[in-house]
C-alpha cells in the first residue's frame, strides 16, 4: 500500500517466515537471515521494501565479497545454482507469500535482484487485496493567490493517511513524483542519490538509491528540481535532536511549513509554531 511494495518472505526449505517484526529497516518489518562473509558469521536484516538496498548487519560486509545466506530457522543454505547476470555471483532465492519468489545477488554491493511470479494474475489479485489501490495525484503547483484563513476558525486536523501535496519552499515546484515524495540527498560520504518517502501522513515507508544506515542522519536533503538545501539551521528534531528539513505542504488554501527529521528511522514530524495554532496532525508523535 502507499506505493511501496513491502514483501513478506519465507524460507524455500522449511517454509518458515523470515520476517522480523522487532527490527525495522526503512520503517518496515525486515527480512532476517544468517550471513557468512569474509570468514565472519552473523545476522543481517534486509529491507522488505522492494527496490531498497538498505540493511543492518552484525558483521562487516566488505564490498565485492560473496556472502552465504542461510535460514535462521532450519539453517539451510539459500544459495541457488543460478548466477547473477551482472557479476556472475550465485543468486539467493526466497519465497513470497503472494506467490512466486524474489532473487537477489549474494555479492556485497551488487544491486541485481528480480521477482518471479508463478501465476501473475493470482499475484496481482493478492496485491490489490493486501495493498489496496491508490489513484495518481495531480502534481501541478497551485498558482492561485494564497488566501489567509480567519483566526477564529476551528483548528484544522490533517488525518492520518491523508495524501500530503508537497512542494519545495524555494522554487515551489512539486516534490511528488509517481505518487512518492522524492528528495535529493547527499550522505556523509558525499554520495548523492534520491530518497523516496511515503506522501501519506503517519505512513513511514521509504526507500533510497544509496545505502543509508539505520539510526543515523541521512545527510543533506535537497530539492531535486532546484538543488537548494531543505535543511533548517537552528532547529532540531524534538524527539531525537537530529537535524531536520522543511518542505511545504498544502493545507486549506495555503502552503505551510512541514518539518521532517533527517535521522533514518525517526518518525517525528511537526509544524512551525505559527501553524501549530491552526492545524493539527492526527496521531503525530509531536502531540
C-alpha positions in Angstrom: 0.0 0.0 0.0 1.0 3.6 -0.3 3.2 3.0 -3.4 5.7 0.8 -1.6 5.6 -2.9 -2.2 6.6 -4.5 1.2 7.5 -8.1 0.7 6.6 -10.9 3.1 9.1 -13.7 2.5 9.5 -17.3 3.6 12.3 -19.9 3.6 12.1 -22.1 0.5 13.2 -25.1 2.5 11.2 -25.1 5.8 8.5 -22.5 4.8 9.0 -20.5 8.0 8.5 -16.8 7.8 11.7 -14.7 7.6 10.0 -11.5 8.7 11.5 -9.8 11.8 8.8 -7.6 13.3 11.1 -6.3 16.1 13.9 -4.9 14.0 12.7 -2.4 11.4 14.6 -1.3 8.3 13.1 1.5 6.2 10.4 1.7 9.0 9.0 -1.8 8.0 9.5 -5.3 9.3 12.8 -6.6 8.0 14.0 -9.9 6.5 16.2 -11.8 8.9 18.9 -14.1 7.5 22.1 -15.6 8.8 25.2 -14.5 6.8 28.7 -15.9 6.4 31.0 -13.3 4.7 34.8 -12.8 4.9 35.2 -15.6 7.5 32.7 -13.9 9.8 29.3 -15.1 10.8 26.4 -13.0 11.9 22.8 -11.9 11.2 21.6 -9.5 8.6 18.3 -7.7 8.4 17.4 -6.7 4.9 14.8 -4.1 3.9 11.5 -5.7 2.9 10.7 -2.7 0.6 11.2 -3.8 -2.9 13.9 -1.7 -4.6 15.5 -0.6 -1.4 19.1 -1.7 -0.7 19.3 -0.8 3.0 20.1 -3.3 5.7 21.5 -3.7 9.2 24.2 -6.4 9.7 26.1 -7.6 12.8 29.3 -8.1 10.9 31.2 -6.0 8.2 30.1 -6.6 4.6 33.2 -5.7 2.5 32.3 -4.6 -1.0 32.6 -7.3 -3.7 32.7 -10.1 -1.1 30.4 -13.0 -1.9 28.2 -14.0 1.1 26.5 -17.2 2.0 22.9 -16.7 3.3 21.0 -19.3 5.4 17.7 -19.6 7.1 17.7 -18.6 10.8 15.2 -21.4 11.5 16.3 -24.5 9.6 19.9 -23.3 9.0 19.8 -24.4 5.3 21.8 -22.6 2.7 19.7 -20.3 0.5 22.2 -20.2 -2.4 20.9 -21.4 -5.8 22.7 -22.7 -8.9 21.6 -19.5 -10.8 24.2 -16.9 -11.5 23.9 -13.1 -11.3 23.7 -11.8 -14.9 25.7 -8.7 -13.7 28.6 -10.1 -11.7 28.3 -13.9 -12.0 28.0 -14.5 -8.3 25.4 -17.1 -7.0 21.8 -15.8 -6.6 19.8 -16.2 -3.4 16.1 -17.2 -3.6 13.3 -16.5 -1.1 9.6 -17.4 -1.4 6.9 -14.7 -1.4 3.6 -15.0 0.5 1.7 -13.8 -2.6 3.1 -16.5 -4.8 6.4 -16.5 -6.7 9.9 -15.8 -5.5 12.4 -13.0 -5.2 16.0 -13.5 -6.3 19.0 -11.3 -5.2 22.7 -11.4 -5.8 25.0 -12.7 -3.0 27.8 -10.3 -3.8 28.1 -7.3 -1.4 27.4 -4.1 -3.3 25.7 -5.7 -6.3 22.1 -4.4 -6.7 20.8 -7.1 -9.1 17.5 -8.5 -8.0 14.3 -9.7 -9.6 10.8 -11.1 -8.9 9.3 -14.2 -10.5 5.6 -14.9 -10.3 4.2 -18.4 -10.7 0.8 -17.0 -11.5 0.8 -13.3 -12.3 -3.0 -12.9 -12.3 -3.2 -14.5 -8.8 -0.3 -12.4 -7.5 -1.8 -9.2 -8.8 -5.2 -10.1 -7.2 -3.5 -10.7 -3.8 -1.5 -7.4 -4.2 -4.7 -5.4 -4.7 -6.4 -7.2 -1.8 -3.5 -6.6 0.6 -2.1 -3.3 -0.5 -5.2 -1.6 -1.9 -5.2 0.8 -4.8 -4.2 4.5 -4.8 -5.0 6.6 -7.8 -2.5 9.1 -9.2 -2.4 12.5 -7.7 -2.0 15.8 -9.5 1.5 17.2 -9.4 0.6 20.7 -10.5 1.7 23.5 -8.3 -1.2 25.8 -7.4 -0.5 29.3 -8.6 -3.6 31.0 -7.1 -3.2 33.8 -4.6 -2.9 32.4 -1.1 -6.0 33.1 1.0 -5.5 33.6 4.7 -7.9 31.8 6.9 -9.8 33.6 9.7 -8.0 33.4 13.0 -11.1 32.3 15.0 -11.9 29.3 12.7 -11.8 25.9 14.2 -8.4 24.2 14.1 -7.9 22.0 11.0 -7.0 18.4 11.5 -5.0 16.6 8.8 -5.9 13.0 9.3 -3.6 10.0 9.3 -3.3 8.6 5.9 -4.0 11.9 4.2 -2.0 12.5 1.0 0.4 15.4 1.6 0.8 17.6 -1.5 4.5 18.6 -1.0 6.4 21.4 -2.6 9.9 22.9 -2.5 9.8 26.0 -0.3 12.4 27.6 -2.6 11.2 27.0 -6.2 7.6 26.0 -5.2 7.7 23.0 -7.6 6.0 19.8 -6.6 8.1 17.2 -4.8 5.7 14.4 -5.7 6.8 12.1 -8.4 5.0 8.8 -9.3 2.9 9.2 -6.1 6.0 9.3 -3.9 7.7 12.3 -2.0 11.0 12.5 -3.8 14.1 14.3 -2.3 17.7 14.5 -3.4 20.2 13.5 -0.7 23.9 13.8 -0.2 25.2 11.5 2.5 28.2 11.8 4.8 30.4 10.1 2.1 29.4 12.8 -0.3 27.5 10.3 -2.3 24.4 11.7 -4.0 21.1 9.9 -4.7 17.4 10.1 -4.1 15.2 9.1 -1.2 11.5 8.4 -1.8 9.2 8.8 1.2 5.6 7.9 1.6 3.5 11.1 1.0 0.8 9.8 3.3 0.7 11.3 6.8 2.0 8.9 9.5 3.0 6.2 7.0 6.7 6.0 7.3 7.8 3.7 4.4 10.9 4.9 2.5 13.5 3.7 0.0 16.6 5.2 -1.3 19.0 4.8 -4.3 22.1 4.8 -2.0 22.7 2.9 1.3 21.5 4.7 4.4 22.5 3.4 7.8 19.6 2.9 10.3 19.5 5.3 13.2 21.8 7.9 11.7 21.0 11.3 9.9 20.9 10.8 6.2 22.8 13.9 5.4 21.8 16.9 3.3 18.3 16.8 1.9 17.7 18.9 -1.2 15.0 19.7 -3.8 15.5 17.6 -6.9 14.5 20.5 -9.1 16.5 23.5 -7.9 19.1 21.6 -5.8 18.5 24.0 -2.8 19.1 22.5 0.6 15.9 21.9 2.7 17.8 21.6 6.0 17.0 24.1 8.7 19.7 25.7 10.8 19.0 26.4 14.5 16.2 23.8 14.6 16.3 20.1 15.5 14.1 17.1 15.9 12.0 17.3 19.2 12.3 13.5 19.7 16.0 12.6 18.9 17.6 16.1 18.4 18.8 15.3 14.9 18.9 17.9 12.1 15.5 18.5 10.4 14.4 19.5 6.9 11.5 21.7 5.9 9.2 21.2 2.9 5.9 23.0 2.1 2.6 21.1 2.1 -0.9 22.4 1.1 -3.4 22.8 3.9 -6.7 24.5 3.3 -5.8 27.2 0.7 -2.3 28.0 1.7 1.1 26.4 2.0 2.6 25.6 5.4 6.0 24.5 6.6 6.2 20.8 7.4 9.3 19.6 9.3 10.8 16.1 8.9 13.6 14.5 10.9 16.7 13.6 8.9 17.6 10.6 11.1 16.9 7.3 9.4 14.1 5.6 11.3 12.9 8.5 13.4 9.2 9.1 13.0 9.0 12.7 14.3 7.5 15.4 12.1 5.9 18.7 13.0 4.8 22.2 12.1 6.0 25.7 12.7 5.0 27.5 15.9 2.8 29.8 13.8 0.9 27.0 12.0 0.5 24.7 15.1 -2.1 27.1 16.4 -4.4 26.5 13.4 -3.5 23.0 12.2 -3.1 19.6 14.0 -1.5 16.4 12.5 -3.6 13.5 13.6 -1.7 10.8 15.7 1.7 12.5 15.2 4.3 12.0 17.8 4.5 15.7 18.5 1.1 15.9 20.0 
